[in-house]
């Protein structure tokens, strides 16, 4: 993983074998980014997504690791949860037949490349559901 901050924007490259959320959090801690919006693209062969069941108030998880997947969109936000950085990410990705999947991102190991852009906001809001 390698990244650079340009005023209120950051660019982050995540390399093969690295996990996306772990990499975002490491970079955010290193650069002291407490609030931002994240978008990006990439490729993976190991993805876990969740769907929040509003009745049970629990996530239902699905694992995708039997194909190569084109990540057509990473989107989410970076906030603080207490004194720790927190990345709330969603993902949309497609398989070799262009069948598309998506959901709340729990895990994504990069198989080729990943390019993320972070719009940095000078401030801090807490999570759970953006508390001001």
C-alpha positions in Angstrom: 0.0 0.0 0.0 1.2 3.4 -0.8 -0.5 6.8 -0.7 -0.1 10.5 -0.8 -2.0 13.5 0.6 -2.6 16.6 -1.6 -4.2 19.3 0.5 -7.8 18.0 1.0 -7.4 14.9 -1.2 -5.6 11.7 -0.8 -4.7 9.0 -3.3 -4.1 5.5 -2.1 -2.9 2.4 -4.1 -3.5 -1.0 -2.5 -1.4 -3.8 -3.9 -2.0 -7.5 -4.6 -2.6 -9.5 -1.4 -3.5 -6.5 0.7 -6.9 -6.1 2.3 -8.8 -2.9 1.5 -10.3 -1.9 4.9 -7.1 -2.7 6.8 -5.1 -0.6 4.3 -7.5 2.4 4.5 -7.3 2.3 8.3 -3.5 2.1 8.3 -3.2 5.0 5.9 -5.8 7.1 7.8 -4.0 6.6 11.1 -0.6 7.4 9.5 -1.9 10.6 7.9 -4.3 11.5 10.8 -7.4 11.6 8.5 -10.4 11.6 10.8 -13.2 12.3 8.3 -13.6 11.8 4.6 -15.4 10.3 1.7 -13.9 7.3 -0.2 -14.3 6.1 -3.8 -12.4 3.7 -5.9 -12.0 0.7 -8.2 -10.0 -2.5 -8.2 -9.8 -6.2 -8.7 -10.2 -9.0 -6.1 -10.6 -12.8 -5.8 -11.6 -12.8 -2.1 -14.6 -10.6 -1.0 -17.0 -10.8 1.9 -20.1 -8.6 1.9 -22.9 -8.1 4.3 -26.6 -7.1 4.1 -28.0 -5.5 7.2 -31.3 -7.2 8.2 -33.4 -4.4 9.6 -35.7 -6.9 11.4 -33.0 -8.8 13.3 -30.6 -5.9 13.4 -27.8 -8.2 12.3 -25.6 -8.5 9.2 -26.1 -11.5 6.9 -22.7 -12.3 5.2 -21.9 -13.7 1.7 -18.4 -14.8 0.6 -17.1 -14.6 -3.0 -13.8 -16.4 -3.5 -14.3 -18.8 -6.4 -13.6 -16.4 -9.3 -11.9 -13.2 -10.2 -13.9 -10.1 -9.6 -13.8 -6.6 -11.2 -14.6 -4.0 -8.5 -16.6 -1.4 -10.3 -17.0 0.7 -7.2 -15.8 1.2 -3.7 -17.7 3.9 -1.9 -18.0 4.9 1.7 -16.8 7.1 4.5 -14.0 7.4 7.0 -15.0 8.5 10.5 -13.9 8.0 14.1 -15.5 5.4 16.4 -14.4 6.6 19.8 -10.6 7.1 19.4 -10.3 4.6 16.5 -10.5 5.2 12.8 -13.5 3.5 11.2 -14.1 2.9 7.5 -17.7 2.2 6.5 -17.5 0.9 3.0 -19.8 -0.5 0.3 -18.7 -2.4 -2.8 -20.1 -3.3 -6.2 -18.3 -6.0 -8.2 -18.9 -8.3 -11.1 -17.7 -11.8 -12.1 -16.4 -13.1 -15.4 -20.0 -13.2 -16.8 -20.6 -9.6 -15.7 -23.1 -10.8 -13.0 -23.0 -8.0 -10.5 -23.0 -8.2 -6.7 -22.7 -5.7 -3.9 -23.2 -4.8 -0.3 -21.6 -3.6 2.9 -17.9 -4.4 2.6 -16.5 -6.7 5.3 -13.4 -7.9 3.5 -11.7 -7.5 0.1 -8.3 -8.8 -0.7 -6.8 -7.3 -3.8 -5.8 -9.7 -6.6 -4.5 -7.1 -9.1 -4.7 -3.4 -8.2 -6.8 -1.0 -6.3 -7.0 2.8 -6.6 -8.8 4.8 -4.0 -9.4 8.6 -3.6 -10.3 10.1 -0.3 -11.9 13.6 -0.1 -10.7 14.8 3.3 -13.0 16.9 5.5 -11.4 19.1 8.1 -13.4 17.9 11.1 -14.6 15.0 13.0 -18.0 13.4 13.5 -18.7 10.2 15.4 -20.2 7.1 14.0 -22.9 5.3 14.4 -24.9 6.9 11.7 -23.0 10.2 11.6 -23.4 11.9 15.0 -22.6 15.6 15.0 
